[in-house]
Structures are given as structure tokens and as C-alpha cells.
């Protein structure tokens, strides 16, 4: 009977070991589930990051703080989980070695007794107490496992709460960024309108100034001619009666001088058109970067289309580059000498003039044949 009871105890020990293996498998499953949830969180975070940030990223500091807090929580959880796992593994290892040592000692004792032919009665009370201790230990391990599971659930709930708070903050930041972008677009439209009006007014003032200057020169010539005629003989006066003063040739045609010019500009990058000066017959480019390296213009070209006239093409010198906040003027053969004395200028010796018409479109093309900037001038 005692041998049968011992066999039953061995079976119960095997069952407890099997239950321990099941618990270890559940613990491993929980670890894999935690790693899977962490991978899902990482993928969602990368997806949120890949959506892009606004031009004015006012939430960078808060996102960094939130990411740091989440990282600290994850690290604390991993440290706690790892320490508990190590403790459980050490405890199970110790118990396994202890049970194995007891079984080996019992087997050795039985072998010695069998060899000596001595039959020893086993202490039933001792076996019962050992079984009860093992059952109590198993209950304690189950309670500890449930407590760890509740702690893990609480951590996951906290993590989900943090995710929801972060999603709400990101939504608020996106709304604020959209409002700021709308405000910037409105301000930019107002600035573009002011610039267009400024260019038109400057052009009109310049046109009226040139007309006044021409009229003044014409009056001075007429006055000088009348004085010269009063000092000459009647025959000379008669021979010069058919003389007429020649007006100064203006760049802007008379049918366009009184019309309003609208200007539209776009740019893809820091290099953009500042303007196309019709009076000085030059194209003005500007590098709007505040700092950084120079922009090389090797194999860059300018294409200008005036109405239905042939397209004017200018290629920059291979060694030319533009510094940040630098402005350059590209002159032609028809540009006045006063414009050539200005610093930061290039002279297109092969171009007679950029041309003037009702619709003028000027494009800047880079070495990859991509359009980097465009300016459109229309007389209405």
C-alpha cells in the first residue's frame, strides 16, 4: 500500500510539473503577446510619423516628451517583467533541482535497502505533509501568477490610455496647424496682391516719369531750335522749316504703356524670380535661403516666351553659384550702361533683349530638366 501511495505521489508530482510547464507556456505566450502589442504600437507610431509634420511644427517638444514618457514606461515594465521572470525561473529551477535530488536520494536509499534485503515502512504522515506543502506552494504560485497578470493588464490599460491621449493631442495639433496654414495662406495672398499692385504702380510711375522726361527733352529741343532759328538768316530759316525733333525710343510700346501689368510667381525651392525689369531689360533671381552652402547653377537655363515670338534661352556659366540671400541680375545687350555698373550682374552677350509683349512667361530650369521657378507677366 505504501508503494502504491508513493506511486500516486509520484504521479501527482508529475502532474504538478506538467502544470508548471503549462504555466511557463502561458507566461511565454504573455511575453509574445506583449512583444506583438509593442510591435503594433511601434508600427502605429511609425505610421503617424510618416504622415508628415506641418511647416510650423509647434508640437515637436510635446511629442518628444510623450515619446520619452512612453519609452520610460516601457523600460520600467520590461525591467519589472524581466526581474519577475528571472525570479520565477530561478525559483522553479531551485525546486526542480531539489525534487530531483530528493528522488535520487530516495532511489539510492531504496537500492541500498533492496540490496540488504531490508523492508522499511514509509512514513505516511511525512508524505501527506509533503503533498500538502506542494499543494500550498502550487496555490501560492497560482495567486502570484494572477497578480502578475493583473499588473500586466493594468500596464496595458495605462498604455492604451496614453495612446488615446496622444491621439487627441495629435488631432489638436493638426487642427491648430491647419488653422495656422490657413492664416499663412491668407497672409501670403494679401502679400502677393500687395506685391502685384506695387509692381504695377512702380511700372506706371516709371512710365509716366519717362513720358515726362521725353516731353521735357522735346520742349528743350523746341526752345533751343527756336533760339537757333532766331539767330540764323531767312534762307537758313526757310531751309530748316521742315525740321522735326525725334522722340526718344521707349522700351514699352505705346499700346501697353497705359495698361496694368499683373505678375504671378511660383517657386519650388529657395531659388525664385524676384522680378523681370522691363526698363533695365534684366531678369532678377534671388536665393531666399538664410544660411547654408552656395547653390550651383551648372547646366541651369532660363526660358522666356513672349506672346508668339521665338523662345529666348539663356544658359548660366558652369562656374556660377548663388550665395544665401544673394540677388543676381541677368542683363542683355540692350540693357543700359547704368545697369551694368550694379554689382552681382551677369551679361547675356548672345541675347539681344528679353522681349516685351502682352503675355510674358519666364521659367527657370535646373540640370535635371525640372522647373524650379516661374514668373508670368500679363498686360491687361
Beta strands, then each sheet from edge to edge (+ up, - down):
strand 1: 261-267
strand 2: 271-277
strand 3: 282-287
strand 4: 295-296
strand 5: 301-306
strand 6: 312-315
strand 7: 321-322
strand 8: 327-331
strand 9: 345-347
strand 10: 359-365
strand 11: 371-379
sheet 1: 1+ 11- 10+ 5- 6+
sheet 2: 2+ 3- 8+ 9+
sheet 3: 4+ 7-
end
